[in-house]
Amino acid sequence: MPLTSGSRFGPYAIQSSLGAGGMGEVYRATDARLARDVALKVLPEIFARDQERMARFEREAKVLASLNHPNIAALYGLEESSDTRALVMELVEGPMLSERISRGPMLLEEALTLARQIAEALEFAHERGIIHRDLKPANIKLTKDGQVKLLDFGLAKALEGEIEGQEPQNSPTLTAAATRAGVLLGTAAYMAPEQARGKRVDRRADIWAFGCVLYEMLSGKHAFAGETTSDILAGVIRAEPDWSVVPASIPSRISRLLHRCLLKDPKQRLRDIGEARIAIDDVIANPQEPVASLAATAPSVRRRALPWAIATFAMVVVVGLLAVYWRAGSPQSPQVLRASLLLDEPLSGVFTANPGAPFALSRDGSHVVFVGSLPGRSPQLFLRPLDQQATVPIPSSNDAAQPFYSPDSQWVGFFANGKMLKVPVGGGLAITLADAPIPHGGSWMTDDTIIFAPNLGSGLLRIASSGGTPVVLTTPEPKNHERSHRWPQVLPGNNAVLFTIQLDTQASFDDARIAVLSLKTGKWRTIIEGGSYARYVSPGYVVYAHAGALMAVPFDVAHLQVTGSPAPAQEGIITTAGTSGSAEYDVSDSGLLAYVPGNARPPELALAWVDRQGNAKELPAPLNPYTAPRISPDGKRIAVEILSGGQQDLWIYDIARNTLMRLTFTSGVSFPLWMPDNRTLLYRARVPVFSFRTKAADGSGSEQVIVGDDFEDVGATPYSISPDGHTLLLTKHTPNGGIGTYTLALDGSRKVQPFLQSAAVQDVAQFSPDGHWVAYNSSETGRDEIYVQPYPGPGGKWMISNSGGMYARWSRDGHEIFYRNEDKMMSVTVQTQPGFKAGTPRLLFEGGGYVGQGNYDVAPDGQHLLMIKEKEAAASAKQLNIVLHWGEELKRRAPAGKN
């Protein structure tokens, strides 16, 4: 019950009320025995009456009382009076940090002085195994002499329970059994994502909260805001802070510190608050450190710097050469200059996205946005000024591919998970624009519309950059053998579009056509026979990919006519002539060429047996760019894809004989599956047309088409064959816009029936060895998890992973399911008789340099996994070559003249 001025609480005389919060009411009191003023925090009755809770709290309080540090408000003890409990604490005079922030952002010097003290207090506690768990400005006092005092240290754990709050930005602690998973603990606006999800927390939750507090001191705004606690928690889990409100003048090291503290994955987050203290000390000692500016074309990006875990590109030539070019403008006498950018090891996933170029140049050629990934992480977009050595991740761009810039270079369009999206380069949430199940390029027009190719076999569509209903621009003409239209690029003037025509008669995209579409008439015509992935280069050329090189031909953009003969323009370009017709290059409006050199040695990958502890024993098979290995039913052979020189085919490795035999020769072949007879493979082919096919694994006989190009969804993917060989599980798009799992009868009837169908993605389905169960991925909770359902049903559904999972594989005895969770290999024991029952997921091993989450299979003994191990990444595969004033070179190579 509330205390009044003049009343007593044991030996303490109450003077006045200091306020109330989720942890109880606080009073100023005088200790009659020691003649000192103290703060009494009277605990809510819900705590005080709970004997078990109070017993736990008393044990915790003894530990908290040991925190003797000048920046931590001391806990003197516990006091009980008339069945009421109170904490006796150090009385700290002065305002709360929240009061100071309410007056506006702090100057850098003030913010760093306070942040250093907060970090030092956290470091002291963390070294003693104590976590604050509820760090926020309302728990930080500022004394008159500028000293920080952290309040309520560790009480969020000690006072287990749940009390509703008043304001979402400062909601009282959402507490309950901090040591148990599945419980929210912490204040919403400062709660780490793992706290918000109810997971166990460690000191990295305090590091997240420290980042939120520092962000707020510098910007005067909450890092995560919302009208309700639910809104805030949703932002904590999914959104990024608005980095544009953080002053552009802060030193780059502080910007990096902020980003590292606020990484949502605790594994990538700053691991020790002592690192923050050291960084702040360095900046205080060296106040002249450069600020975190990136470039003028993306002003909001200047305020963002790269987390320490991400390395930067390194210039092979002097950065100053490029800086002069972009900042001072082109030289009066343009000279063709060449440079190279090398990518450091941590971004090893760059330049792997296919189809389409994994990078795009801004219109003025000052920036490049590219697809990269940290080890064990999904690909995402990164931004890099070409005249600086600072790379910045673009939030909300997970699983990105085929990026393209808006005309003002403030947005990037990209494709991910069957959608076309756009995201601000300076940070913010990605916005979904349209469905694009199997995309093949996009181009953003100056009228703020986007032209894109959404699927295999489609034409070009046009949509407003704000979204809406797409308008069909082109439809492939079967009478002219046109199969698809792809890789659009809008020409200057916004009146026409270059694009590639795939033909049903072509052997590869070296035999495709380049066409131009007039947006005034809606008509298109072929301008180049033999080539793909065309781009316009000022002052008047069309360049395109052919036979691993770029060709150039003079082009009159006003009359949409070729005015000369093709000539080689650049050798050694990585292309996918055998599969999608893309090429890894881009050209800016200023005439700058950037490309990935194609004469690179492919990555050296080895097939390896990996035991349950992660120890690998490499097979003696030659090193190759392997993917999708599948072990034969008898365990004696391996079917595997090899992608080399733009050709993607299936090979068979005989384990005992140590021989590698090529099985298919058409390219575009993927997803091998062994039939139960041990003699036949089923796979998907895309060249010359889409189909599911079978072929004898010993190479004898011809291919048999199971499903042809008249199948209703040419994006369908085969995943598992039933033990009796009668049914294929495949993934294709559902009528309601999701991706579902269907069955295809292999008896020749080609009957397709839905098995898993919803608005979510439900794919990578795998039959159990007895054929009565199916394990699969589903995104229905907002995160990929592994589920099991009976086949053919009906029956229940069990989620067997608990913190994310993909790519399930059954053991041969059906008693265990393996799956991947980023770079973790997980395992769950299962029981299918008399009913289904799953055990607790357990980690087998983590990391190890194994390529691709789905690139594994389970050996017949259930004790080993077949995986693909990266031996050595080719350095040139991480290289981007730059050619300045490329148009001047094209004038010499392909002079205009009579065609």
N, C-alpha and C positions, 0 to 999 in steps of 0.2 A: 504494500500500500504506500502511497506517496508520503514523503517526509516533509515536515514544515520547518521553517526557520525557527531556531531556538529549541527544537526537539533534540532528543539524543538517540544515538544508535550505538548501544554498548558504551565504550569509552569515548565515542566521537560525538562532538556537538555540531549539529547541522547549522550551517550559516546561510546557504542559499542554494537554489537549484542551478545547475550548469547546463541542463538539457537532457534530452532523452533520445534513444535510438534503438536499433534492433537488439542491442546487447543489454538494455536496461536503462534506468534513470540514473543520472550522475549528479552528485551533490558536492558542494564545497563544505568541508568539515574540518574541525580542529581536533587533533589527537591530544587529549588532556594529559596522557602519560608522557609523551615526548615533546609536547608543546610545539607542534608543527601542524601546518595546514596540509590536508590530503584531499584526494578526490575519492569519493565513495561511489562505486557503481553498484546500485542495488539490482540484483538479478530478478528477472521476471518470475512470477510464481510458477509458471510452467516448468522452469528449471529447478527452482528451489524445492518443489515438492517431489521431484523425481529423485529418489535415493540413488538409483543406479547411475543416473547421469551425474549427480553431484559427486559420487565416489570417483567416477572417471575424471571429473573436473578437478577434484582435489589433487589427484595424481599429476594431471597436466600442470596445475598451478605451481607445484613444487619445481617443475622444470622451468616454467616461465619466470619464476622468481629468481632464477640463476642468471638471467640476462642482465648483466651489469655493464651498460654501455651508455656513453653520454648522449647518444641519439635515440635511445629507447626509453620511454617512460617506464619507470620501475614499478613492479608489482610487489607491494609490501606483504600482503597476506590476505586471508579470508576472515570475515567476521560474521557471526550469527547472532540475531536478536529477535525474539518472538517469532520463531519459525521463518524469519526472513534472512536471506543470505546477501552479503555484499562483498565486493572486491575492494580492498584498500590499495590505492594506487598513488603514485607520485602526482602531485598537483602541478600542472604545467600552465603557466600564465602566458597569454598571447592568443592571437587568432589562429583559426584553422587554415591550412593551405587552401582549402576550398573557398574561404572568404577572400583570400588574396587573389585567387584566379578569377573570382567573380568580377574583379575590377578591371580585368583585361589581361592580355598576354604579357609575359615577363620579358625583360631584356635578357639576352643570352647569358650575360655574366651572372645575373641573379638566379636564373633557372639552373645553370650548371652548379653554382655554389650549393643550392639546396639539393639538387639531384645527387651530388657527390656524397652529401651526408646521408641521404636515404640509402644509397648504394652501400655505404660503409656499414650502416646499421644492419641491413639485410645480410651483408657478407659475414658479419659477426655472428648473427643468429644461424645462418645456413651452415657455418662451420661447426656448429653445435647440434646440428640435426633438427633445428626448429624452423618451421615455415610460418610466415605470417598468415597467408591464405585470404586476407581481406584488406589488402593494401589499397588505399584510395585517399584522395585529398582530405576527406572528412575524418580520416584517422591519422592525420599528420598535423602536429602543432608547430607553430613558429614562435619562438620566444622573442623577447624584446631585443636581445643581442644577436638575433639572426640564426639562432641554433634550431635545428630540426629535432623534433621528438616524435617518434612513432608510437601511436597508442594502440591498445587492444591487440598486442602482438600475440598471435597464436590462439586467441580466444575463440575464433571461429571454429577451430577444431575442438577446443575444450568444452564449449557450450553447445553441445549437439542438440538439435531440435529445429523447429521451423516457425518463423514468425513473419507475418505479412507486413509489407512495408507501405510507405506512403507515396514516395516519388520514385519512378522507375530509374531515374539517373542516379539516385542514391538509395536504392532499395536496401532495406536491412538484409543482413546476411541470410542467404537461402541455405540453411544449414540442415544437416543430418549426417550422422556417422561418417565423418571424413575419411575414415579408413576403409569404407566399403565402396565398391564400384556401384554405379547406377544412382549416385546421389549428387544433387547440386549443392555446391558450397562456395560462397563468395558473393560479392556484390556485382549485380548484373553488368554495369557499364565497365567494370574492370576485371571481369571474370575471363580467364583463359578459355580457349575453345574446348580443351579437354575437361575443364570444370563444367562448362555449359552442357557438355554431353554426359555429365555424370560419371566420368572416369576417375581413376585414382590420380592424384596430383602430387607433384614434387616441387622442388624449389623453382623449377621453370615456370610454374604458375605465378610465383612472385615476380619473376623477371618480366613476364607479360604485363602484369599490373604496373610494374615500374615503368615500362614503355608507355602505357596509357597515361600515367601521371606526367611523365616528361613531355609527351605529346601535348597534354592539356596545358602545362605551364608555358610551352612555347607558342601555342596557337590560341589559347583562351577558349578552346572548344573541346567537347568530348570526342575521343577517338571513335566511340560507337554510341550513337544516340537513337532515340525512338520514343514514341508516345507511350508505349507499354513495356513492361519487363520482357514480354515475349518478343516484341520488336527488337529490343536491344540484344537479346540472346541470339536471335536469328542473324543480326548483323555481325555479332562476334564470331559466329560459326562460318558465315558465308561471305560477308562483305569485307572490303578493304577500307581503312580510314581514308578520309579526304586529304591526301598529301598536299594538295594545293594551298591549304590554309597554314601550313608550316612555313615560317619565313624562309625566303630563298637565300638569305644571308648566312644561314647556319653553316658551320664548317662541315665538310664532307664526312669527316669521321663521326660527327654527331648524327648526321643523316643515316649513315650506315648502322650506327648503334640503334637508332630508333627502328629501322627496318628489321634488324636482327632480333630485337626484343619482341616485335609484333608479328613474327612468322607463325602461322597457325599450326604448323607441324612442330611439336615440341622437340623432335629429333633435329630439326634444322635451326631451332631457336638458339639464341645465346645460352650457353650451358652454365656459365658461372657469372654471378653478379659482380665478382671481382674484376672481370674483364671490362665491365661498364665503368667501374671506378677508375681503372687504369686509363681507359679512353678519355674520360672526363678530365682526369689529371693532366694528360698530355695536351688536351686542347686548352685548358686553363694556363698551362705553362707556355704554350705556343699559340697565342691568340691570332697569329697572322696566317694560320692554315687556310688554304683556298676553300672557297665555298663550294657547295654541291651543284653548281650550275652545269647543265648539259648542253643546251643549244637553243638558239633563238626560235627555231621552228616549232618547238614543243615547250612553251614556257612553263607549263605545270610540271613537266618532267624534270625541270631543273632542280626541283625540291626533293627529288627522289634519288637515292644512291643505292648501289648494289650491296646486298647482304654479303657479309664476309665469306660465306660459303661459296659464293659464285665468283669465278675468276673473270678477267677481262680479256678482250682481244689484245694482241701485242702487234705493233706495227713492225714490219720487216724493213720498210723504208722510214725515213724521218717523218714524224707526225706533222712537223711544221710545214712540210711541203703541201700537205692536204689542207692544213689550217689556212695557209696563205690563199690557196685556191678558192675556198668557200667564203672566207671572210673578206677578202679584198676583191673578189670577182675574178673573171677569166683574164688571163694575160692578153695584151693587145695582139700579139702574134701567137695564137693558140699552138701549143706543142703537145703532142701525144705523150702522156706520162703514164707509167705503170707502177703499181704498188701492190702489196699483198698484206692481208690481215690474217694473223694466226690465232686460232682459238685455243685457250688453255684447257687443260684436262678436265676440270670439273664439269664443263658444259659438253660432255662427250656425246650427247644425244643430238647435237646440231647436224643439220644437213642429212637427216635420215627420213624425214617425212616424205611420203610418196603416195599418190602421184602429186605432181606440181612442184614448183620451186619452193624450197623451205625458207625463202627470204624474199623481201621486197624492198626496193629503194623508195625513199620519199621523192616527191616530184622534183624537188630541187637538188636531189643527190646528196644531201647533207647527212641523212640518217639511213640506217638499215634496220628493219625489224625482221627477226628470224625466229625459227622454231628451234628450241633447245631444251635440254632436260638435265637435271641433276641425277646422279646415280640413284636408281630405284624410284624415281619420281616420274609422273606423267609429263609428256611434252607440254611446253607452254611458250608464249611469245616473250622475246627479249628485245629491248631497244638499245641501239648503239650509235652514237654520233661517229662519223667516220674520221673526224679530226681530233678525237679525244680517246682516252683509254678508260672509259667508264661505261659499263653495261648495266642496264636497268631491267628487271623483270616487269612485265605488264600483268597486273592482277587479272583474275577472272578470265584467263585465256587457256585453261587446262585443255589438253588434247587437241590443241590448235594445229591446223595445217593450211597450206596455201594462202598465206597472208597477202593483202593488197591494201594500199593506202587510199584515203580520201583525197580529193584534190587539194585541200588545205593542209594535209598531213597531220591533222589533229585527231583523226580516227584511223583505226585499222580494221578492215573487214577480214574475216577468216571463217574457216569451216571446222566444225567439231561435232562429233556424235550425231551425225545425220542432219545437222542444222547449219545455216549460214548466220553468222553473228557479227556484231561490230562492238568495239571497245575503245574508249578514249586512250590515247597513248600516254596521257598524264596520270592514268589511274582512274578506276571507277568500275562499276558493274557492266559486264557484257550484256548486250541487248540482242535477243533473238529476232531475226528478220524473216526467215523463211525456212521451209524444209529443203534439205539438200542431202538425200540419202547417200549418194556416191558422187561427190562434187568433182567438177573438172574446170575450176577457175572462175574468177570474178573480176570485174573492172568497174570502177566508181566514176561516174560522169560528173561534169561540172554543174549539171542541173539537179544534182543530189538524187540521182537514181543510180541503181546498180544493175549491171548486166551480168548474168551468171549462167553456168551450165550445171543443173542440179543433179543429174543422174546419168548412168549408162544408157545409151540409146536416146537421150533427150536432145532437144534443140536448145536454143538460147532463150532465157526469160529476162524480163525487166521488172524491177520492183523499186518503190521509193525507199530511200535509205532509212526512213522511219518505220518501214514495214508495210504490211498491207497484202493485197492480193496480187500475185505476179501476173504479168501480161506476157503471153507467148509471142516471141519475135520470129523464131524460125522453127520449122519442123523438118527433120531429115526426109529426103525424097527417095524412097526405095527404088523408083524407076531409074534414078541416077546412081544407084548403089550406095547412097548415103546412109550410114548407120548411126552416126551421132555428130553433133556439133559441140565443140569444146574450146577451151582456152581463149576466151574473148579478150580483146583489148580495144578500148575506145580510141578513135583517132582524134587528132587535134581538130577543133571546131565542133565536136560533139554531134557530127552528122553521120558518122559511119563507124563500123566495128570490124576489126580483123578477127578471124577465128579459124580453127582447124576443122576440116571435115574428115571424119573417119569413114572409110569405105569398107563394104563387106567383101571386097575383092583384094584388099591389100594384104601383103605378107607381114608388114610391119608399118609403123608410122612414118618411116622413110618414104613410103609410097602413098601417104595421105595427101590432102590438098589444103592449100591456104586460100581462103575466100574472104571477100569483103562484102559486108551488108550495108546497104544504104538505109539509114533510119528515116529518110524522107519518103522513099518509095516502098520500103519493106522487101525489096528484092536483093538477092545476093548472087555473086558469080565468082568463079574460080579465077585467081590471078597467078597462082603458082602451082605447078604439078610436082609433087614429091617433096614433102617436108611437113613440119608441124611447129606449133608453139611460136607464132609470129609476133613480133613487136615492131612498133614504129620508132625510128631514130631520126631526130632532127639533124640536118636540115631537109631530109627527104629520102629516107630509105626504109624498106621493110627487111628486117632480119628474121631468120627462122632456123630451126634445128634440122640438120640432115647429116646422117652418118657420123655422129659424134662431133660435129663441128657446127659453127654458125655460118650461114650463107647470107649475103646481102644483095639486094637488088634495088636500083633507083626506083622511086615511087612518087608520083604526082598526087599529093593528098587532096588537092582541089578537084581533080577529075577522077580520082580513084583508079589510076592507071599505072601499070608498070612501065617505066621509060628506059629500061636498059636490060642488060643480061646479068644473071646471078654470078657472083664471085665469092670465093672463100673469104670470110671476114675474121674468124677466130677459130683456131683449132683447139681440140682438147676440152670439149664441154660435156659434162655428164648429162646424158639423155636417157629416156625410157622409151626408146623407139619400139621395143617389143611389147610394151604393155599399155601405157597411157598416152604416149606422145608428148610428154612434158620435157622440159630442159631446165637445168639449174642455172638460170641467168636472169638478169633484169636490167633495164635501161631507164635512166631518169630523163625528165624533160630537158635537162641541161646537157644531155649527150654523154653521160657517164655510164660506163658498162661495169657491171659486177657479175662475176660468175664463179662457180665451183669448178676447179680444174678437173678434167675428166681423165687425165693420164695417171690418176692416183692408183697406187696399189690398193686393192680392196682390203677391208679389215681381215685380220687373221683370226679365224674362229675354229675352235676344236670341238669335236664331239667328246663327251666325257661321261663316265659313270660317277655318280656322286652319292656317297653314303648318307646316312641319316644325320650325321654330324657336319655335313657340308664339305667333307674331304673329297677331292676330285682325283680320278685316275683317267687320264686322257686315252681315248682309243687311238690306234695307230693310223686312222684314216687321215688323208691329206687335209691340210688346212684349207678352208673354203668359207665363203659367206653363207653359212647354213641358216635355215630357219625351219620351224614346224617339224621336228623329228617325231616319227611314229614307229614303235617297235612292232614287229610282226607277232601274230598270236603265239607262234612257237618260240619266240625270243631270239631267233637266229639272224634276222635281217632288220635293217632300218630303212624306212622310206623318209626322204628328207628333201626339202626344196633347196636349190642353190640358185642364187641370183648373181649373175656374173655378166658384165658387159652389156647390161640392159636386158639380158635374156633370163627368164625365170622358168626353170623346168624341174621335174622330179628325177631323183637319182635313187638307186638302191645300193646300200652298203651291206655286204656280206661279212658278218662279224668274224666268223671262223677263217674265211679265206682272205680277209683284209682286201677286198676288191670293191671298187666304186664304179657302178655302171649307170649310164644315163638311160632313163626310161622314156621320157617324152622329149619332143623336138619342135614343138610349136610355140613355146614360150607362153607367158601369161598363165601358167599352171600353178595351182596352189591347193592347200588344204587336203593333203593325202590322208586316206582312211583305208585300213586293211579290212577286206572282207573276211568273215569267219573261216572261209576255206583255206586261208593262209597263202593262197596263190594269186589273188586278184587285188588290185588297188582301185578305189573310187576316188575321184578328185574333181576339182572345178577347173575349167579352162575359160579363158576370155578371148583367145586368139585362135582362129580368125573371128569366131562368134562365141557368145556365152553358151556354156553347156556344162552339165555334169557327165563325166565319162568314166568308163572302167577300162582297165588294161591288165593283162597278165604281168605279174611282177618279174617274170624271167625275161620279159621283152618280146616273147613270141606272140604272134597274132596281131590283129589291128585293134585300135580303140573302138569301143562301143559307146554310143551316145545314149545316156539314160534320160536326160532332160535336155532339150534343145533350146535354140534362141527364141522359141515361141513361148517359153515359160513366162508366167505373169510377172515375175520380179527378177530382173537380171542382176540384182544385188544379193540374191540368195547365197547362203554359205552353208556347206555341209559340215556337220560336227560329230556325228556318232552313228554307228550301224548296230542294230540289235543283234544279239548273239545268234539268232536263227537266220540272220541275213535277209529278213523280209522287210525291214523298215529302216528308213534313214531319218534321223533328226536333223532338221535344217533350220536356219534362221532367215526370216524375211520380214518385210515391213507389214504391219497390221493395218486394218482399215481405219483405226482411230489414231493413227500417227505414231504408234509405238513400234518397237521391234520385238517380234515374238518368235516362239519356237513352233514349228510345224512338223508333221510326219509326212513322208513321201513313200508310197508303196513301191517296193523294188520288184514287183511281180510283173512289170510291164504295163500295168494299168495307169501308172503315173498319178494315182489318186493322192491329192494333198488335203490334209485335215489339220485344223488348229489343235495344238496341245497346250501351249502357254500363250495367252493373248491378253494384253492389257495396254494401258497407256505408257507403261514403263518399258524399259529395255530388259528383256528376258532371253538370254542367249547362251552360247557355249554349253549346250545341254549334252550330258553324257549318260548313256545307258549303264546300269549296273551290270556286273558279269552274268547275273541270272535273268536280266532283261525286265525285271519287275519294278525297277526304281529308276528315277532320273535325277541327277544332280545338275544344277544350272546356276548361272549368275542372274541376279535380279537387282534393279535399281529402285525398287518400289519404295524403299525407305529414304531415298535421296542419296544413298551410298551403295555401291555394289557389295552384295553379300551372297553367300552360297546357300542355296535351298535344296531340299530334296522333296520329291513328290512320287507317289506310286504311279506306275505305268501299267495299263492305259488309264487308270483311275476308275471310279472316283476315289477320294480319300483325303487324308490330311496334308499338311504342308509344314515342313520343319526348316527353320533357319539354323544352320549348323556352324556358321562363322559368327563372330561376335564383335569384330572391329574392322570389318572390311575383308573382302575376298573375291577372287576371280579365278577362272581357269581350273575348275575341279577335275580331278582324275581319280578313278576308283582303283584300288588295289585289285589284283587278279582274283583274290579270294572273296572280295566284296565286303571285307570287314573294316576297311579303312578308306577314307577319302582324303586326298592331298589337295591343297590349293595354294595359291599365291596371294600374298598381301603386300603389294609393292615388291620390295626385294627380300621379303621373308618367305620361307617355305614352311607352310603350316600343315598340320595333320589332325584328323579327328577320327577316333574309332567309332564304328557304327555297328548296330545290331539290326538285322532285318527280319528276324524270326523270333517270337511269333508276330511281333509288330516292330515298327521302326523305333529305334532309340539311338541317340547320338551322345558321345562323350564330350568332354571339355576340349576345345581346340588347344593345341600346344605347338610351340615354336620348335621346329627341327633345327633350322639354321637361318642365318641372315647374311645378305651380301654374298661375296665370293666372286664377283665379276661375271655372273651368268647373264646372258643376253636375252632380253625379252621375257615378260612375265609368263606368257603362254608357251614358250619354247622348251617344253619338257615332256617326258613321258615316264611312266612307272614300269620298272623292270618286273619280269614275272615273279622274282623272289620277294618283291615288296620291300626289300631292304636297300635298293639302289634306285636312283633316278637317272634317266638319260637327259643331259642338259647340254647347252651350248656355251662354251667358255671363251671369253675374249682373250686372246693371247697378246695381241698388240694392236692398238688403234693406229691406223695409218695417219701420219701427221698431215699429209696433204688433204685428207678427207675433212680436216678441220680448217681449211684454208679458203679464204675468199679473195680472189684476184680482182683488182680495180684497174680500169683503163680510163684516164681522163681525156676529154676531147676526142672521144672515139669517132665522132662524125668526121673529123679531119682525116682520120685513117681510112674511113669508108670512101671518101672522095677519091683517094688514090687507088683503092682496091677495086671499086665498082663504079667507075665514072658513068655519068648519065649519057645516054645516047639512044640510037634507034634500037628498039626491041626486036 
